[in-house]
């Protein structure tokens, strides 16, 4: 069954106190993934020579 075939589409109910711990973990992991991709892109740019290396003026 597709989501739009459900009887209560699109008026879903949610239990925020039940979801909050999981959402907090997902948000933390999302931030970690973003930080790692940002660090990797900075490192790759520094290797390419287009940008100054980290810590250099």
Phi, psi and omega per residue, in radians:
X1 nan 2.306 3.087
X2 -1.420 2.751 -3.053
X3 -1.051 -0.643 -3.096
X4 -1.352 -0.114 3.092
X5 -1.567 -0.072 -3.132
X6 -1.297 2.599 -3.063
X7 -1.002 -0.675 -3.047
X8 -1.701 0.306 3.101
X9 -1.153 2.356 -0.166
X10 -1.709 0.396 -3.090
X11 -1.636 1.201 -3.120
X12 -1.373 2.640 3.037
X13 -1.862 2.545 3.125
X14 -2.390 2.649 3.113
X15 -1.865 1.590 -3.037
X16 -1.036 -0.750 3.098
X17 -1.025 -0.558 3.108
X18 -1.281 -0.662 -3.102
X19 -1.413 -0.444 -2.985
X20 -0.951 -0.819 -3.138
X21 -1.035 -0.729 3.129
X22 -1.176 -0.748 3.117
X23 -1.096 -0.642 3.100
X24 -1.114 -0.729 3.123
X25 -1.145 -0.769 3.126
X26 -1.069 -0.726 3.128
X27 -1.095 -0.729 3.098
X28 -1.088 -0.828 -3.139
X29 -1.132 -0.635 3.090
X30 -1.074 -0.757 3.113
X31 -1.125 -0.697 3.103
X32 -1.125 -0.752 3.130
X33 -1.110 -0.732 3.118
X34 -1.098 -0.752 3.121
X35 -1.086 -0.699 3.134
X36 -1.181 -0.705 3.129
X37 -1.204 -0.624 3.104
X38 -1.137 -0.761 3.123
X39 -1.133 -0.716 -3.135
X40 -1.141 -0.715 -3.132
X41 -1.192 -0.644 3.089
X42 -1.120 -0.732 3.136
X43 -1.121 -0.754 3.138
X44 -1.150 -0.680 3.092
X45 -1.128 -0.661 3.127
X46 -1.156 -0.650 3.099
X47 -1.158 -0.583 -3.109
X48 -1.279 -0.392 3.105
X49 1.555 0.003 3.137
X50 -1.367 -0.417 -3.096
X51 -2.150 2.620 3.061
X52 -1.120 2.604 3.118
X53 -1.215 2.738 -3.137
X54 -1.040 2.310 3.136
X55 1.578 -0.170 3.103
X56 -1.694 2.584 -3.141
X57 -1.197 nan nan
